[in-house]
């Protein structure tokens, strides 16, 4: 299936969960926020959130600074 991750096309296996995608991308799980189709998905739901063809995923990382 095809999804958009931060506006870039990506092909994933059917039934890929949001958590699997983040692990595949080596995202730091404790410093990442995620929205699927413009809706924020809480960290507790990442493993049970199954992505669908055409989904738009936005990934945000916390950045330390002053």
Residue pairs with C-beta under 8 A, 6 or more apart in sequence:
1 11
1 12
1 13
1 14
1 16
1 51
1 52
1 53
1 54
2 9
2 10
2 11
2 12
2 53
2 54
3 9
3 10
3 11
3 12
3 51
3 53
3 54
3 55
3 56
3 57
4 10
4 55
4 56
4 57
5 21
5 25
5 57
5 59
6 57
6 58
6 59
12 21
12 51
15 50
16 50
16 51
17 46
17 47
17 48
17 49
17 50
17 51
18 34
18 36
18 41
18 45
18 46
18 47
18 49
18 50
18 51
18 57
19 46
19 47
19 49
21 51
21 57
22 29
22 32
22 34
22 46
22 59
23 29
25 59
27 59
27 61
28 61
29 43
31 61
31 62
32 59
32 60
32 61
32 62
33 40
33 59
33 60
33 61
33 62
34 40
34 41
34 46
34 57
34 58
34 59
34 60
35 41
35 57
35 58
35 60
36 49
36 51
36 55
36 56
36 57
36 58
37 55
37 56
38 56
38 58
41 49
51 57
